[in-house]
């Protein structure tokens, strides 16, 4: 264990909006061992539902507003960020997604921060331009390590020619206690399906909606709950209205208590076209739900088809509907999958395991790259 005063570590986020990356990083910040790490956080936009969870748990919060990388003001903010890193004595800087990677890794190098850690928590998605991805590849050169949250994300880094020596894979975590299963009424049919995903094109809600039509023909009393917001909310709702399915397909928007929605559901479904490692799948597994999802990206690393759920190919509504109906018609199989999913996530994807892996990474990289700086660090603590 590290002796002396805790190492100052700075995280950089775009905002505190409620999203998968933000949730994972906020939980990491909150759970790091304070005997070893003094946690600071910086952001571009001081907004979002996770602000309160952060502000009371870290040593300081700093704000570096930017509005596009082509503006000269952005690079003035990067210099301000570098000065802030020096002022707090940051020994580690951990950037959390594409925008903070591009901005923060070079600035941390300019500041002479001992250890710079980048993130890769998604594959190639339509909302990122080739220019942005190219800038991120350049920024990764300033990192000592880039953390992928799945083997699929690590493979994407390899395709982008990030050296294998820099890539570390640390799977996402989940609070297993917060999503503990609740007893289900055995007399109620298992026909309530839930999907937790932003309403964006890559999440495949159009495929799910087409599959829902097939399921509802066989079981008109089935329900589909769509949790999440996004650009496709109104087009999807209009489609549901045109189909006359407003009573069976419900748009719940952004939910503060996803655990409660999961506990009131029977099957979790995700029809994504691309995923690195979806937190929603881990949360549903922790809630003891069987999973029906697409065989893309890092999903097969989470879901074992035939054991904890069923996997189908993307953009195949008929196959998706068939898998959903299989679980409706086989409640015993559904229960077995749910129990196995809960056991798998508890064993392999707890927050405790994730945090321990990041702490080991930080300390290992500090030992590797802070040669000569440690004496100064210990002197400052004396």
C-alpha positions as CSV (number, residue, x, y, z in Angstrom):
1,X,0.0,0.0,0.0
2,X,1.1,3.6,-0.7
3,X,2.5,5.4,2.3
4,X,2.6,9.2,2.7
5,X,0.0,11.7,1.6
6,X,-2.6,10.6,-1.0
7,X,-1.7,11.0,-4.6
8,X,-3.8,13.8,-6.2
9,X,-5.7,12.4,-9.2
10,X,-7.8,14.5,-11.6
11,X,-10.7,13.2,-13.7
12,X,-12.0,15.2,-16.7
13,X,-15.6,14.8,-17.9
14,X,-17.7,16.6,-20.5
15,X,-20.5,17.1,-18.0
16,X,-22.4,15.3,-15.1
17,X,-25.3,14.3,-17.4
18,X,-26.8,10.9,-16.5
19,X,-25.1,8.6,-19.0
20,X,-23.3,5.3,-18.9
21,X,-19.8,6.7,-19.0
22,X,-20.6,9.4,-16.4
23,X,-22.2,6.9,-14.0
24,X,-19.2,4.6,-14.2
25,X,-16.7,7.4,-13.7
26,X,-18.7,9.0,-10.8
27,X,-18.9,5.7,-9.0
28,X,-15.1,5.3,-9.5
29,X,-14.4,8.7,-8.1
30,X,-16.6,8.1,-5.1
31,X,-15.2,4.7,-4.3
32,X,-11.4,5.2,-4.7
33,X,-9.4,4.7,-1.5
34,X,-9.0,8.1,0.1
35,X,-5.9,6.9,1.9
36,X,-4.2,6.5,-1.4
37,X,-5.9,9.1,-3.7
38,X,-7.0,12.7,-3.3
39,X,-9.7,13.0,-6.0
40,X,-10.3,16.2,-8.0
41,X,-12.7,16.5,-11.0
42,X,-12.9,18.9,-13.9
43,X,-15.7,19.3,-16.5
44,X,-16.5,21.3,-19.6
45,X,-20.2,21.9,-18.7
46,X,-21.4,22.3,-15.2
47,X,-24.7,20.5,-15.6
48,X,-26.3,17.1,-15.1
49,X,-28.0,15.0,-12.5
50,X,-24.8,13.5,-11.2
51,X,-23.4,16.8,-9.9
52,X,-24.5,16.3,-6.3
53,X,-23.1,12.8,-6.2
54,X,-19.7,14.2,-7.1
55,X,-19.5,17.6,-5.3
56,X,-19.7,16.1,-1.8
57,X,-17.2,13.3,-2.5
58,X,-14.2,15.0,-4.1
59,X,-11.6,17.5,-3.0
60,X,-12.4,20.1,-5.7
61,X,-14.5,20.6,-8.8
62,X,-13.2,22.9,-11.6
63,X,-14.9,24.2,-14.8
64,X,-13.2,24.7,-18.2
65,X,-16.1,25.7,-20.6
66,X,-15.4,24.9,-24.3
67,X,-17.7,25.0,-27.3
68,X,-15.8,23.3,-30.1
69,X,-12.2,22.4,-30.8
70,X,-11.8,24.9,-33.6
71,X,-12.2,27.9,-31.4
72,X,-9.1,29.7,-30.1
73,X,-10.8,30.0,-26.7
74,X,-10.7,26.2,-26.4
75,X,-6.9,26.1,-26.4
76,X,-6.8,28.9,-23.8
77,X,-9.0,26.7,-21.6
78,X,-6.5,23.8,-22.3
79,X,-3.7,26.0,-20.9
80,X,-5.9,26.9,-17.9
81,X,-6.5,23.2,-17.4
82,X,-2.8,22.5,-17.5
83,X,-2.1,25.2,-14.9
84,X,-4.9,23.8,-12.7
85,X,-3.3,20.3,-12.9
86,X,0.0,21.9,-11.7
87,X,-1.8,23.9,-9.0
88,X,-3.4,20.8,-7.4
89,X,-0.2,18.8,-7.9
90,X,-2.0,16.2,-10.0
91,X,0.1,13.0,-10.2
92,X,-2.5,11.2,-12.4
93,X,-5.0,12.6,-14.9
94,X,-7.8,10.3,-16.1
95,X,-9.8,11.5,-19.1
96,X,-13.2,9.9,-19.6
97,X,-14.4,10.0,-23.2
98,X,-13.6,11.3,-26.7
99,X,-13.9,15.1,-25.9
100,X,-12.0,14.9,-22.7
101,X,-9.4,12.6,-24.3
102,X,-8.7,15.1,-27.0
103,X,-8.6,18.1,-24.7
104,X,-7.1,16.7,-21.5
105,X,-4.4,14.2,-22.5
106,X,-2.1,16.7,-24.4
107,X,-2.8,19.4,-21.8
108,X,-1.8,17.0,-18.9
109,X,1.4,16.2,-20.8
110,X,2.1,19.9,-21.2
111,X,1.6,20.2,-17.4
112,X,4.1,17.4,-16.8
113,X,1.6,15.2,-15.0
114,X,3.3,11.9,-14.2
115,X,0.6,9.5,-15.4
116,X,-2.0,10.2,-18.1
117,X,-4.8,7.7,-18.5
118,X,-7.3,7.8,-21.5
119,X,-10.5,5.9,-21.9
120,X,-12.3,4.0,-24.7
121,X,-15.9,3.2,-23.7
122,X,-17.5,3.0,-27.1
123,X,-16.9,1.7,-30.6
124,X,-17.4,3.8,-33.7
125,X,-20.8,5.5,-33.5
126,X,-22.6,7.8,-35.9
127,X,-22.4,10.8,-33.6
128,X,-18.6,10.9,-33.9
129,X,-17.0,12.2,-37.1
130,X,-13.8,10.8,-38.7
131,X,-12.1,14.0,-37.8
132,X,-12.9,13.7,-34.2
133,X,-11.7,10.1,-34.1
134,X,-8.5,11.1,-35.8
135,X,-7.9,13.8,-33.2
136,X,-8.5,11.2,-30.5
137,X,-5.9,8.9,-32.0
138,X,-3.4,11.7,-31.9
139,X,-4.4,12.6,-28.3
140,X,-3.8,8.9,-27.2
141,X,-0.1,9.4,-28.0
142,X,0.1,11.6,-24.9
143,X,-1.4,8.8,-22.7
144,X,0.6,6.2,-20.8
145,X,-2.4,3.9,-20.8
146,X,-5.8,3.8,-22.5
147,X,-8.5,1.8,-20.7
148,X,-11.0,-0.2,-22.8
149,X,-14.1,-1.4,-21.0
150,X,-14.4,-4.6,-23.1
151,X,-12.4,-6.7,-25.4
152,X,-14.4,-5.2,-28.3
153,X,-13.3,-1.7,-27.3
154,X,-9.7,-3.0,-27.0
155,X,-10.0,-4.4,-30.5
156,X,-11.2,-1.1,-31.8
157,X,-8.1,0.6,-30.3
158,X,-6.0,-2.0,-32.1
159,X,-7.7,-1.1,-35.4
160,X,-6.8,2.5,-34.7
161,X,-3.2,1.6,-34.2
162,X,-3.0,2.3,-30.5
163,X,0.0,0.3,-29.3
164,X,-1.0,-2.9,-27.5
165,X,1.5,-2.0,-24.7
166,X,-0.8,1.0,-23.9
167,X,-4.1,-0.8,-23.8
168,X,-5.7,-2.0,-20.6
169,X,-9.0,-3.7,-20.3
170,X,-11.1,-3.1,-17.2
171,X,-14.8,-4.1,-17.5
172,X,-17.5,-1.9,-16.2
173,X,-18.9,-2.4,-12.8
174,X,-22.4,-2.4,-11.3
175,X,-23.8,-1.9,-7.8
176,X,-25.2,-5.4,-7.2
177,X,-26.9,-4.4,-4.0
178,X,-28.7,-1.5,-5.5
179,X,-30.2,-3.7,-8.3
180,X,-31.0,-6.8,-6.1
181,X,-33.9,-8.9,-7.5
182,X,-37.3,-8.7,-5.8
183,X,-39.8,-11.5,-5.6
184,X,-42.1,-11.6,-8.6
185,X,-45.8,-12.5,-8.4
186,X,-45.9,-16.1,-9.8
187,X,-49.5,-15.6,-11.0
188,X,-48.6,-12.7,-13.3
189,X,-47.7,-13.6,-16.9
190,X,-44.1,-12.8,-17.8
191,X,-44.9,-10.3,-20.5
192,X,-43.4,-7.0,-19.5
193,X,-40.3,-6.2,-21.5
194,X,-38.0,-3.3,-20.7
195,X,-35.2,-1.6,-22.7
196,X,-32.9,1.0,-21.2
197,X,-31.0,2.9,-23.9
198,X,-30.8,6.4,-25.3
199,X,-33.2,6.9,-28.2
200,X,-30.5,7.1,-30.9
201,X,-30.2,5.3,-34.2
202,X,-27.4,3.0,-33.1
203,X,-29.6,1.6,-30.3
204,X,-31.9,-0.2,-32.7
205,X,-35.3,0.9,-31.3
206,X,-36.7,0.6,-34.8
207,X,-35.8,-3.1,-34.8
208,X,-37.2,-3.5,-31.3
209,X,-40.5,-1.7,-32.3
210,X,-40.9,-4.1,-35.3
211,X,-40.3,-7.1,-33.0
212,X,-42.8,-5.7,-30.5
213,X,-45.5,-5.7,-33.2
214,X,-44.9,-9.4,-33.8
215,X,-44.9,-10.2,-30.0
216,X,-48.1,-8.2,-29.5
217,X,-49.9,-10.1,-32.2
218,X,-49.3,-13.3,-30.2
219,X,-49.8,-11.7,-26.8
220,X,-51.9,-8.5,-26.9
221,X,-51.5,-8.1,-23.1
222,X,-47.7,-7.7,-23.4
223,X,-46.1,-4.4,-22.5
224,X,-42.9,-2.7,-23.7
225,X,-41.2,-0.1,-21.6
226,X,-38.6,2.2,-23.3
227,X,-36.4,4.0,-20.7
228,X,-34.3,6.8,-22.1
229,X,-34.4,10.0,-24.0
230,X,-32.8,11.1,-27.3
231,X,-33.3,12.5,-30.8
232,X,-35.6,9.7,-31.9
233,X,-38.1,10.0,-29.1
234,X,-40.8,11.9,-31.1
235,X,-40.4,9.9,-34.3
236,X,-40.7,6.6,-32.4
237,X,-43.7,7.9,-30.4
238,X,-45.4,9.0,-33.7
239,X,-44.8,5.5,-35.1
240,X,-46.4,3.9,-32.0
241,X,-49.4,6.2,-32.4
242,X,-49.8,5.3,-36.0
243,X,-49.7,1.6,-35.1
244,X,-52.3,2.2,-32.4
245,X,-50.1,0.7,-29.7
246,X,-50.0,3.5,-27.2
247,X,-51.4,1.3,-24.5
248,X,-48.8,-1.4,-24.9
249,X,-45.6,0.6,-25.7
250,X,-44.6,3.2,-23.1
251,X,-41.9,5.8,-23.3
252,X,-40.7,6.5,-19.7
253,X,-38.0,9.0,-20.6
254,X,-35.0,9.4,-18.3
255,X,-35.7,7.5,-15.0
256,X,-34.2,8.4,-11.7
257,X,-34.9,5.0,-10.3
258,X,-34.0,2.5,-13.1
259,X,-33.8,-0.3,-10.4
260,X,-37.5,0.1,-9.7
261,X,-38.4,-0.2,-13.4
262,X,-36.2,-3.3,-13.7
263,X,-37.7,-4.9,-10.7
264,X,-41.2,-4.5,-12.1
265,X,-40.2,-6.0,-15.5
266,X,-39.8,-9.6,-16.7
267,X,-37.3,-9.5,-19.6
268,X,-34.6,-7.0,-20.6
269,X,-34.1,-6.4,-24.3
270,X,-31.4,-4.4,-26.1
271,X,-31.5,-4.2,-29.9
272,X,-28.3,-2.2,-30.4
273,X,-26.3,-2.1,-33.7
274,X,-23.1,-1.2,-31.8
275,X,-22.0,-1.5,-28.2
276,X,-18.8,-1.6,-26.2
277,X,-20.1,-2.7,-22.8
278,X,-23.6,-1.5,-22.0
279,X,-24.2,-0.7,-18.4
280,X,-27.9,-1.3,-18.8
281,X,-27.3,-5.0,-19.5
282,X,-25.2,-5.3,-16.3
283,X,-27.9,-3.6,-14.3
284,X,-30.6,-5.8,-15.7
285,X,-28.4,-8.9,-15.0
286,X,-27.9,-7.7,-11.4
287,X,-31.7,-7.3,-11.1
288,X,-32.1,-11.0,-12.1
289,X,-33.6,-10.4,-15.5
290,X,-33.1,-12.7,-18.5
291,X,-31.5,-10.8,-21.3
292,X,-32.4,-10.7,-25.0
293,X,-29.8,-8.7,-26.9
294,X,-27.9,-8.4,-30.2
295,X,-24.7,-10.2,-30.8
296,X,-22.6,-7.0,-31.3
297,X,-19.5,-5.4,-29.7
298,X,-18.9,-6.3,-26.1
299,X,-22.4,-7.8,-25.4
300,X,-21.3,-11.4,-25.9
301,X,-18.7,-10.7,-23.1
302,X,-21.6,-10.0,-20.7
303,X,-24.3,-12.4,-21.9
304,X,-23.8,-16.1,-22.5
305,X,-26.5,-17.1,-25.0
306,X,-28.4,-20.1,-23.7
307,X,-27.3,-19.5,-20.1
308,X,-28.0,-15.9,-19.0
309,X,-30.1,-14.9,-22.0
310,X,-30.5,-15.1,-25.8
311,X,-28.4,-13.3,-28.4
312,X,-29.6,-12.6,-32.0
313,X,-28.1,-10.8,-34.9
314,X,-28.7,-7.0,-35.2
315,X,-31.4,-5.6,-37.6
316,X,-33.3,-8.9,-37.4
317,X,-36.8,-8.1,-35.9
318,X,-38.1,-11.6,-36.6
319,X,-35.2,-13.2,-34.7
320,X,-35.6,-10.7,-31.9
321,X,-39.3,-11.4,-31.6
322,X,-38.7,-15.1,-31.7
323,X,-36.3,-14.8,-28.8
324,X,-38.7,-12.7,-26.8
325,X,-41.6,-15.2,-27.4
326,X,-39.3,-18.1,-26.4
327,X,-39.0,-16.6,-23.0
328,X,-42.7,-15.7,-22.7
329,X,-43.6,-19.3,-23.6
330,X,-41.0,-20.8,-21.3
331,X,-41.2,-19.1,-17.9
332,X,-38.9,-21.7,-16.3
333,X,-36.2,-21.0,-18.8
334,X,-36.7,-17.3,-18.2
335,X,-36.3,-17.8,-14.4
336,X,-33.2,-19.9,-14.9
337,X,-31.6,-17.3,-17.1
338,X,-32.4,-14.6,-14.6
339,X,-30.8,-16.4,-11.7
340,X,-27.7,-17.3,-13.8
341,X,-27.4,-13.6,-14.9
342,X,-27.5,-12.4,-11.3
343,X,-24.8,-14.9,-10.3
344,X,-22.6,-14.0,-13.2
345,X,-22.7,-10.3,-12.7
346,X,-22.1,-10.6,-8.9
347,X,-19.0,-12.8,-9.6
348,X,-17.5,-10.9,-12.5
349,X,-18.7,-7.3,-12.6
350,X,-19.0,-5.8,-9.1
351,X,-17.9,-2.2,-8.6
352,X,-15.4,-3.5,-6.0
353,X,-13.6,-5.5,-8.7
354,X,-13.6,-2.5,-11.1
355,X,-12.3,0.0,-8.5
356,X,-9.6,-2.4,-7.4
357,X,-8.5,-2.8,-11.0
358,X,-8.2,1.0,-11.5
359,X,-6.4,1.5,-8.2
360,X,-3.9,-1.1,-9.3
361,X,-3.5,0.6,-12.7
362,X,-2.8,4.0,-11.2
363,X,-0.3,2.7,-8.7
364,X,1.5,0.5,-11.3
365,X,1.7,3.4,-13.8
366,X,3.0,5.8,-11.1
367,X,5.7,3.3,-10.1
368,X,6.6,3.0,-13.8
369,X,6.6,6.7,-14.9
370,X,7.2,8.7,-11.7
371,X,10.8,7.7,-11.2
372,X,12.5,10.6,-9.4
373,X,9.2,12.2,-8.6
374,X,8.4,10.0,-5.7
375,X,11.1,11.5,-3.5
376,X,9.6,14.9,-4.0
377,X,6.1,13.6,-3.3
378,X,7.2,12.0,0.0
379,X,9.2,15.2,0.9
380,X,6.1,17.3,0.4
381,X,4.2,14.9,2.7
382,X,6.8,15.3,5.5
